[in-house]
Amino acid sequence: MRLASFNVENMFRRPRVLNAASWSTGRPILEAYAALQELLERRAYSKPSKTRIIDLVHRLGLASSDESEWVLLRRSRGQLLRRKSDGTLEVIAGGRGDWIGWLELKREPVDEVATRNTARVIAGLGADVLAVVEAEDRTALVRFNRDVLPYGFTGRAAPWVYEHTMLIDGNDDRGIDVGLLTREGFDIRRIRSHVDDAGRAGSLIHSRDCPEYEVAIPGGAPILVLVNHFKSKGYGSQRASNARRRAQAVRVAQIYDDRRREGQDRIAVVGDLNDTPASAPLKPLLGNTDLRDASEHPRYEADARTGTYGTGRDKIDYILLSPGLFDRMTAGGVDRSGVWRGPRVRNPWTMLDSLTRPEEAASDHAAIWCDLDV
């Protein structure tokens, strides 16, 4: 069987801020959005909190309207703000209980060619079990599998589609979730979500989720696939981001060790961990368990680059295998065909012939895969 993981970076619609022309534009918006969300959830709004709320409302472009280029302020009951005729703002809500509403990132369609290129990469992988990262929701995943993927196949006798499509909504309201697609015969027998796992202070551990999927294997024992997308380095302080990724690595390692003690020896931890193999935040998972990186297997087909993101300098996408699966690995590799390389990249990889400009890229991430004799 072939197991693969691919960060698809949304399939149909993506938050506009994530498609900003530069990260210097998008990052401050995301930071202000996260900070305002946290403030608005407080039971009581103190005077300093109200001052901070007004500052963040201005930063998000919501001073004169509930809609800006990037964000929507939804309100269904009560009032948060009063916009005065002199242009000033006043927070009139005393706390979360005084109004009902929420912040929402504005979305825009993904380039149609990019969506079809995503299908071409997935069809080219030919995975029996495919983990996807940054999919909007299960409805989008089903639509993609039904309406787009059949036309992405290359060199196959029949369209490439999946029998089973599963995604559990996670903790990220930007439409950045993780899911699993499996071929006929590779039934998803059991699902266990960890979306509500919390740390000592009560804060949620997983940025999205760490779902466990028990997948049937024709003629063999089932395998357990844990799909992950750890906290990015994109916004917030580096210290806070590192601490969040470390907490996620610790928790995933605990889940893995628990399943090993229960007698399961066919386990794969896959996805975008948003950090490099030697990083301190990932050590609890990569260094303190018996998981093995598929890219370290002698039959892994490496190219001129060791990374998976962008130009291939940074490795942040992983297929980690328990000893029972690592010993059964027969091949593996990376597919960069859907990543835009630019004109000045040394040792350029072969892109899809339908990828002619950056906006048409399937993803900034390469897809990774391995074959297992199970």
C-alpha positions as CSV (number, residue, x, y, z in Angstrom):
1,M,0.0,0.0,0.0
2,R,1.1,3.6,-0.5
3,L,0.7,6.1,2.3
4,A,1.1,9.9,1.6
5,S,0.8,13.3,3.2
6,F,0.1,16.6,1.4
7,N,-0.5,20.1,2.7
8,V,-3.0,21.2,0.1
9,E,-3.4,24.8,1.4
10,N,-7.2,24.8,0.9
11,M,-8.9,23.5,-2.1
12,F,-11.7,26.0,-3.1
13,R,-11.7,29.0,-0.8
14,R,-9.0,30.4,1.4
15,P,-8.8,33.3,3.9
16,R,-7.8,36.4,1.9
17,V,-5.1,37.3,4.4
18,L,-3.4,34.0,3.7
19,N,-3.2,34.9,0.0
20,A,-1.8,38.4,0.8
21,A,0.9,39.5,-1.7
22,S,3.5,39.4,1.1
23,W,3.9,37.9,4.6
24,S,4.7,41.4,5.9
25,T,1.2,42.3,4.9
26,G,-0.6,39.2,6.2
27,R,1.2,38.6,9.4
28,P,0.1,41.8,11.3
29,I,-3.5,41.2,10.3
30,L,-3.4,37.6,11.6
31,E,-1.7,38.7,14.9
32,A,-4.3,41.5,15.4
33,Y,-7.1,39.0,14.6
34,A,-5.9,36.4,17.1
35,A,-5.3,39.1,19.8
36,L,-8.8,40.6,19.3
37,Q,-10.4,37.2,19.4
38,E,-8.8,36.4,22.7
39,L,-9.9,39.8,24.2
40,L,-13.5,39.4,23.0
41,E,-13.9,36.1,24.8
42,R,-13.1,37.5,28.2
43,R,-16.0,37.6,30.7
44,A,-15.4,41.2,31.6
45,Y,-13.8,44.0,29.6
46,S,-11.6,46.1,31.8
47,K,-10.7,49.7,30.9
48,P,-7.2,48.6,29.5
49,S,-8.9,45.8,27.6
50,K,-11.4,48.2,26.0
51,T,-8.5,50.5,24.9
52,R,-6.7,47.5,23.4
53,I,-9.9,46.4,21.7
54,I,-10.3,49.8,20.0
55,D,-6.7,49.7,18.9
56,L,-7.1,46.3,17.3
57,V,-10.3,47.2,15.6
58,H,-8.5,50.1,13.9
59,R,-5.6,47.7,12.9
60,L,-8.1,45.4,11.3
61,G,-9.8,48.2,9.4
62,L,-13.1,47.9,11.2
63,A,-13.2,51.4,12.7
64,S,-15.9,52.6,10.3
65,S,-17.6,49.4,9.3
66,D,-18.1,45.8,10.4
67,E,-16.4,44.7,7.2
68,S,-12.8,45.4,6.1
69,E,-10.6,44.1,3.3
70,W,-9.6,41.2,5.6
71,V,-12.1,40.7,8.4
72,L,-15.8,40.6,9.2
73,L,-17.3,41.5,12.6
74,R,-20.5,39.4,12.9
75,R,-23.1,40.6,15.4
76,S,-26.5,38.9,16.1
77,R,-27.5,40.2,19.5
78,G,-26.4,43.2,21.5
79,Q,-23.7,45.7,20.7
80,L,-19.9,45.6,21.1
81,L,-19.0,49.1,19.7
82,R,-20.5,52.5,19.3
83,R,-19.1,54.4,16.3
84,K,-19.5,58.1,17.0
85,S,-20.1,60.9,14.5
86,D,-16.7,62.4,15.3
87,G,-15.0,59.2,14.1
88,T,-14.1,57.9,17.6
89,L,-15.0,54.5,19.0
90,E,-16.4,53.3,22.3
91,V,-16.7,49.8,23.6
92,I,-20.1,49.7,25.1
93,A,-20.2,46.0,26.0
94,G,-19.1,45.2,29.5
95,G,-18.0,41.7,28.7
96,R,-18.7,38.6,26.6
97,G,-22.2,38.2,28.0
98,D,-23.4,41.5,26.8
99,W,-23.3,40.7,23.1
100,I,-23.4,37.7,20.7
101,G,-21.1,37.8,17.7
102,W,-17.7,36.8,16.4
103,L,-14.8,37.7,14.1
104,E,-14.5,36.0,10.8
105,L,-11.7,36.1,8.2
106,K,-13.0,37.0,4.7
107,R,-12.5,34.3,2.1
108,E,-11.8,34.3,-1.6
109,P,-11.7,31.6,-4.2
110,V,-8.5,29.7,-4.8
111,D,-7.2,30.0,-8.4
112,E,-9.1,27.3,-10.4
113,V,-5.9,26.2,-12.1
114,A,-4.2,25.8,-8.7
115,T,-7.1,23.5,-7.6
116,R,-6.7,21.4,-10.7
117,N,-3.0,21.2,-10.1
118,T,-3.6,20.0,-6.6
119,A,-5.7,17.2,-8.2
120,R,-2.9,16.4,-10.6
121,V,-0.4,16.0,-7.8
122,I,-2.7,13.8,-5.7
123,A,-3.5,11.7,-8.8
124,G,0.1,11.4,-9.6
125,L,0.9,10.2,-6.0
126,G,-1.5,7.3,-6.4
127,A,-1.7,6.9,-2.6
128,D,-4.1,4.3,-1.1
129,V,-4.2,6.3,2.1
130,L,-3.7,10.1,1.8
131,A,-3.5,12.5,4.7
132,V,-4.4,16.1,3.8
133,V,-3.5,19.2,5.7
134,E,-5.2,22.6,5.4
135,A,-8.5,21.4,3.9
136,E,-11.5,23.7,4.5
137,D,-14.0,21.1,5.7
138,R,-15.4,17.7,4.8
139,T,-17.9,19.2,2.3
140,A,-15.0,20.8,0.4
141,L,-13.0,17.6,0.5
142,V,-15.9,15.5,-0.8
143,R,-16.5,18.0,-3.6
144,F,-12.9,17.9,-4.5
145,N,-12.8,14.1,-4.6
146,R,-16.0,13.9,-6.6
147,D,-15.8,16.9,-9.0
148,V,-12.1,17.7,-9.4
149,L,-9.9,14.7,-8.7
150,P,-11.4,12.5,-11.5
151,Y,-10.0,15.0,-14.0
152,G,-6.5,15.2,-12.5
153,F,-5.3,11.8,-13.3
154,T,-2.3,11.5,-15.7
155,G,-1.4,8.3,-17.4
156,R,-4.0,6.2,-15.7
157,A,-6.6,3.9,-17.3
158,A,-9.3,5.4,-15.1
159,P,-9.9,8.5,-13.0
160,W,-8.3,8.5,-9.6
161,V,-10.9,9.0,-6.8
162,Y,-11.2,7.9,-3.2
163,E,-13.9,5.7,-1.7
164,H,-13.8,7.3,1.8
165,T,-13.4,10.9,2.7
166,M,-13.2,12.0,6.3
167,L,-12.4,15.3,8.1
168,I,-13.2,16.4,11.7
169,D,-13.5,20.2,12.2
170,G,-10.7,21.3,14.4
171,N,-9.8,24.3,16.5
172,D,-8.8,26.7,13.7
173,D,-11.7,28.8,12.4
174,R,-9.7,29.8,9.3
175,G,-10.7,26.6,7.5
176,I,-7.4,24.9,8.1
177,D,-8.2,21.3,9.1
178,V,-6.7,17.8,8.6
179,G,-8.4,14.9,7.0
180,L,-7.9,11.5,5.4
181,L,-8.9,10.0,2.0
182,T,-8.7,6.2,1.5
183,R,-9.1,3.9,-1.5
184,E,-11.7,1.1,-1.9
185,G,-10.8,-1.7,0.5
186,F,-9.0,0.6,2.9
187,D,-12.0,1.3,5.1
188,I,-11.8,3.7,8.0
189,R,-12.9,1.5,10.8
190,R,-12.5,3.8,13.8
191,I,-11.9,7.5,14.5
192,R,-10.8,9.1,17.7
193,S,-10.6,12.9,18.0
194,H,-8.3,14.8,20.3
195,V,-9.7,18.2,19.5
196,D,-10.6,18.9,23.1
197,D,-7.2,17.9,24.6
198,A,-6.2,20.6,27.0
199,G,-3.1,21.6,28.9
200,R,-2.7,22.3,32.6
201,A,-4.0,25.9,32.2
202,G,-7.0,24.6,30.3
203,S,-5.9,25.9,26.9
204,L,-6.4,23.6,24.0
205,I,-3.3,21.8,22.9
206,H,-3.9,21.1,19.2
207,S,-4.0,24.0,16.7
208,R,-6.3,21.8,14.6
209,D,-6.7,18.2,15.9
210,C,-4.7,15.0,16.1
211,P,-7.3,12.5,14.8
212,E,-6.6,8.8,15.0
213,Y,-7.8,6.8,12.0
214,E,-7.8,3.0,12.2
215,V,-7.6,1.9,8.5
216,A,-8.3,-1.6,7.3
217,I,-5.7,-3.2,5.1
218,P,-6.8,-5.8,2.5
219,G,-5.4,-9.1,3.6
220,G,-3.5,-7.7,6.6
221,A,-3.8,-6.1,10.0
222,P,-5.1,-2.5,10.2
223,I,-2.8,0.5,10.6
224,L,-3.3,3.5,12.8
225,V,-2.8,6.9,11.2
226,L,-2.4,10.1,13.3
227,V,-2.8,13.3,11.2
228,N,-1.3,16.5,12.5
229,H,-0.7,20.2,11.7
230,F,1.4,21.8,14.4
231,K,1.4,25.5,15.3
232,S,3.2,27.6,12.6
233,K,6.0,30.1,13.1
234,G,4.0,32.6,11.1
235,Y,2.6,34.9,13.8
236,G,2.9,35.4,17.5
237,S,6.2,35.4,19.4
238,Q,8.7,32.8,18.6
239,R,8.8,31.7,22.3
240,A,5.0,31.2,22.4
241,S,5.0,29.4,19.1
242,N,7.8,27.1,20.1
243,A,6.1,26.3,23.4
244,R,2.8,25.5,21.6
245,R,4.6,23.1,19.2
246,R,6.4,21.5,22.0
247,A,3.2,20.9,23.9
248,Q,1.7,19.4,20.7
249,A,4.7,17.1,20.2
250,V,4.5,16.0,23.9
251,R,0.8,15.2,23.5
252,V,1.2,13.3,20.2
253,A,4.1,11.3,21.7
254,Q,1.8,10.4,24.7
255,I,-1.0,9.2,22.3
256,Y,1.5,7.2,20.3
257,D,3.1,5.6,23.4
258,D,-0.4,4.8,24.8
259,R,-1.3,2.9,21.6
260,R,2.0,1.1,21.6
261,R,1.4,-0.1,25.2
262,E,-2.0,-1.2,24.0
263,G,-0.3,-3.6,21.6
264,Q,-0.6,-1.6,18.3
265,D,2.7,-1.8,16.3
266,R,1.5,-0.4,13.0
267,I,1.3,3.3,13.5
268,A,2.1,6.3,11.3
269,V,2.2,9.9,12.5
270,V,2.0,12.2,9.5
271,G,1.5,15.8,8.5
272,D,2.9,19.3,8.7
273,L,4.8,19.7,12.0
274,N,6.0,23.2,11.1
275,D,9.5,22.7,12.4
276,T,12.8,21.0,11.4
277,P,14.0,17.6,12.6
278,A,16.7,19.0,14.9
279,S,14.4,21.6,16.6
280,A,13.9,21.5,20.3
281,P,10.0,21.7,20.1
282,L,9.9,18.4,18.1
283,K,12.3,16.5,20.3
284,P,9.6,14.9,22.4
285,L,8.1,13.3,19.3
286,L,11.2,12.7,17.1
287,G,13.8,12.0,19.8
288,N,11.9,10.5,22.7
289,T,9.8,7.8,20.9
290,D,10.8,4.9,18.7
291,L,9.1,6.5,15.6
292,R,11.3,6.6,12.5
293,D,11.3,9.2,9.8
294,A,10.5,7.6,6.4
295,S,13.0,9.9,4.8
296,E,15.7,8.1,6.7
297,H,14.9,4.7,5.2
298,P,17.6,3.4,2.8
299,R,14.9,2.9,0.1
300,Y,13.7,6.5,0.3
301,E,14.4,8.2,-3.0
302,A,15.9,11.6,-2.1
303,D,16.6,14.3,-4.6
304,A,19.0,17.3,-4.4
305,R,17.0,18.8,-1.4
306,T,16.2,17.5,2.0
307,G,13.4,19.9,2.8
308,T,9.7,19.8,1.9
309,Y,8.7,23.5,2.0
310,G,9.3,26.2,-0.6
311,T,12.6,25.7,-2.3
312,G,13.2,22.5,-0.3
313,R,15.6,24.0,2.3
314,D,13.3,23.4,5.3
315,K,11.9,20.0,6.1
316,I,8.6,20.5,8.0
317,D,6.4,17.7,6.5
318,Y,6.7,14.2,7.9
319,I,5.8,10.5,7.7
320,L,6.9,9.0,11.0
321,L,6.6,5.2,11.2
322,S,6.5,2.8,14.2
323,P,9.2,0.0,13.9
324,G,6.5,-2.4,12.7
325,L,5.9,-0.2,9.7
326,F,9.4,1.2,9.1
327,D,10.7,-2.4,8.7
328,R,8.0,-3.0,6.0
329,M,8.8,0.1,4.0
330,T,9.8,-0.7,0.5
331,A,10.0,2.7,-1.2
332,G,9.4,6.4,-0.5
333,G,10.0,9.8,-1.9
334,V,8.9,13.4,-2.4
335,D,6.8,15.0,-5.2
336,R,7.6,18.7,-5.8
337,S,5.8,19.0,-9.1
338,G,3.1,21.2,-7.7
339,V,5.4,23.7,-6.1
340,W,6.4,26.9,-7.9
341,R,10.2,27.1,-8.1
342,G,10.9,30.5,-9.7
343,P,13.4,31.3,-12.4
344,R,16.6,31.4,-10.2
345,V,16.4,28.2,-8.2
346,R,19.5,26.0,-8.5
347,N,19.0,22.4,-9.5
348,P,15.4,23.1,-10.6
349,W,12.8,20.3,-10.2
350,T,10.3,19.5,-12.9
351,M,7.0,21.3,-12.4
352,L,3.6,20.4,-13.8
353,D,3.3,21.7,-17.3
354,S,0.1,23.4,-16.2
355,L,2.0,25.4,-13.5
356,T,3.0,28.6,-15.3
357,R,2.9,31.3,-12.5
358,P,3.0,31.3,-8.7
359,E,-0.8,31.6,-8.2
360,E,-1.3,28.3,-10.0
361,A,0.9,26.3,-7.6
362,A,-0.8,23.4,-5.9
363,S,0.9,24.2,-2.7
364,D,4.1,25.6,-1.1
365,H,4.6,22.1,0.3
366,A,5.9,19.1,-1.5
367,A,3.9,15.9,-1.1
368,I,5.6,13.0,0.6
369,W,4.9,9.3,0.3
370,C,6.1,5.8,1.2
371,D,5.2,2.2,0.1
372,L,4.6,-0.3,2.8
373,D,4.5,-4.1,2.4
374,V,1.5,-4.8,4.7
